[in-house]
Amino acid sequence: MKSRIARYFLMGAGMLTLAGTPALFAGDLGRDYAHVRRENADIRRDQYRFHEDLEHGRYYRAARERADLNRDYRERNAQARDIRRDERWRY
């Protein structure tokens, strides 16, 4: 009898835990959107520097800026995927 009650109790507690897990991760949407805004500002700044370097013949610096732009694009896309996942689990 006691093992049956314990089993039902643990099963109920586990189901409540699983049901609340997505809500824990969905609470950071505001921070995620702020991070995307910062990434977009950084991308615009890097694009300006990249075009300035190309215009003035600083090709080595332009290559570094291009690598930085590619990294920023990857970070922004990863953040966008995270936002979509969080919105999918939002209640």
Secondary structure as GFF3:
##gff-version 3
##sequence-region A 1 91
A	DSSP	alpha_helix	2	25	.	.	.	ID=ss1
A	DSSP	three_ten_helix	26	28	.	.	.	ID=ss2
A	DSSP	alpha_helix	29	55	.	.	.	ID=ss3
A	DSSP	alpha_helix	59	89	.	.	.	ID=ss4
###
